[in-house]
């Protein structure tokens, strides 16, 4: 599976098999998280075998089961783009996990923040977590808004690389599947902005990651 296939095949999964991550899986994820932390100045942390984080009313309401492994998205509160940075680099790990045969789910509200086992320094906070493990299923494809609602460039005028990026962006997970983003083309550069709202800056980072991975072009 390559990165484009991972983007297409990756769906949110909330029910997991009672199977721990293998030593190899933990090592590969740990190495990738370390690389992402070095690039991003975040302190993403892989937490394994912790059922308490998702042992909450909201988690059960959200139909999570056997969610015992997760990535805590941790960063300095002073970073002006902290949420977007977490979305971007978290999605890098999510796509790599998909290529490893693992399943994931972005979780911003339906987990026990006070129960999260992440190590926090005084100037840091947990932005969200990503559940990860061996899914009971592969999840379901989410519905998308029409391309004209998400991109200001008519399809007939899209360069091939841009069209690839737009398609991948439309497959990105967003909070409550609201897709509150807009993609534009400024010369030879893609510009992706958010329309605002809860968790949309995290979504913006996720969308940008998908766009860049599929198009091969950096966006702003």
N, C-alpha and C positions, 0 to 999 in steps of 0.2 A: 504494500500500500504506500503510495506517495502522498505528498502533502495535499494535493488537490482532491484525491480520493478520501483522505482523512476529513477534509472539510465537508465533503458531501455525505460521508457515512456517519459522522459524529452527531448524535442527538442526546438530549438530556435524559439521564437514567437515574431513577430514585430508588429502585429496588436492586439489592445486590445479593449475590450468593455469599454464603458464610465461608468464604475462602480467603485466607490472608494473602497479602501481596508477597510474592516470592523474594528471596534475597536479591536475585538478579533484577527484578522489577524495582525494588527499593533502591538499589545501587544506581540504576539508569536514571530513575526519577531524581534521585539526590544529586547526581552529577549535573543534570540539566538545570535543576533549581539553583544550584551553586553558580552555574554560568549566567543564568538570568539575573541573579542577585548582583553579580559582579557588574553586569551591564547597566542595570537599572537603579542601583542603590536601594533596592528593596531588601526585605529580610523574609522572603517566602519560606515557609517551613512545612515539611512533610510530617504529618502526625499519623501514626499507624496504631491500629488495635485500640481505638478509643471510642466506645459506643456511647459515651455520655454526651458528647457534643450534639448529637442528633436525638437525644432522649428528652424531648420537649413536646409540649402540646402542639406547637406550630409545626414541628417536624413530622409528627404523626398525622396532623391535618394535611400536610403536604405529601403524605403517603411515602415517606422515607422508611426503608426497612434494611437492616443489616448494613447501614452506612457507618462503618467503623474506621475508615481511612479518609483523610482529607488533607488538602493543602491550605494552610492559613496564609492569607495575603496580608502581610504585615509591612508597614512602612512608616517613615517619619511624618508626623503630623504637619510639619512645616513645608513639605513638598507641595507646591501649588497645583501640580498635576498628578497627585498621588492616586486618585481613583482611576484616571485614564491609564496611568502607568501599570497599575495592578491588572486592569483589564487586558492590556496589550501583552504583558509578559505571562500572565496567567494563561491566556489563550495559547501561547507558544507551548506551554507544558501540556495543556489539554490536547492539542493536536498531536504532540509526540506520544502522549498516552494512548490516543486512538490508534496510532500506528503500531503500538506495542500490544494491541488487543485488549486494552482496558477501556472502561466506560467512566463517564464523568458527569457532574452536574454543578453548575454555578449556583451558589446559595448566598443570598445577601440578607434575608430576613428570617427564614425558617430554620434557624439553628440556635443553640444556646451560647450566645457570645460569652457569657460568664463561665460557661463550662469548657470553653475552648482551651486546649492545653498548650497553645502557642506561648513562647517565651517573649515577653514584652519588656522593652526598655521604657524609661520614663517619658521619652519624647515620641513614642510610637503608638500606633493603634491598629486594630484588626479592621480591615476594610470589608472583607467578605471571606468566604471559604469555598473550596471546590471539593465536593465529594468525589472520591475515586475508588475504583475497585473492579471486580468482575461482575458485570451486570446480569440480572436475571433475564434481561432481554437487551436489545440494541436501541431501545427508545423509538420514538415516532418523529417523523419529519414535521416541523412546524409550518403553519401556513404563513405566507409572505404577502405583504402589500404588493401591488403592481409596481413594476420598475419605475414608472413615471412618477410615482408618489415618493420614491426614494432617491431619485437621480434627476438632475436638471438637464442632462444631456440626452437628446433623442437617440434611441437605439441605432438608427441609421447613421448617426454621426460619431458613434463610439469607435475609437481605435480598438484593435483586437485585444491588446493587453488590458485596456480600460474595461472592456466588456467582461473579460475573465475576472477582473477584480470586483466588479459590480455584482456578478453572479455569486461570488464567494461571500461578499458582504451581506447579501440577502439571506444567506444560509447561516449567518452568525447568530448565536443565541443573544437575546436581549431581555431585559426585565419585563415580565408579563407579556412577552412577545409584542411589545409596543412598537419596536423599530423606529424610535424617534431620532433618526439621523437623516442627513441629506448629503449626497455625493455630487460634487461638481468637478469640472475640468478647467484648470487655469493654465492655458498654454499646453505644456507637456506634463503638467503636474496635477495629480488628483488631490482634491481638497474635500475632507469629510468633516462635517460639523454636526453638533447635536442641537436638537430643538429644546433641550432643557427638561428637567423633571427628575424625580428620584431615581438614582442609580444609572442615569443616562451617561454620566462620564465614564463609569466602568464599561458600559455598553460601547461607548465610543472607542475605547482602547481595543476591545474585542473585535469590533468591526474593522478597525484599521489593520489589525494583525491578519485577519482573513484576507482583506484586500491585497495587502503586500505579499502574502504568501502565494496567492494565486496569480497575481499580475507580474511579480518580479520588479515592481516599481515602488519606491518609497512615497508615501502620501503625507500630507500635512493636515 
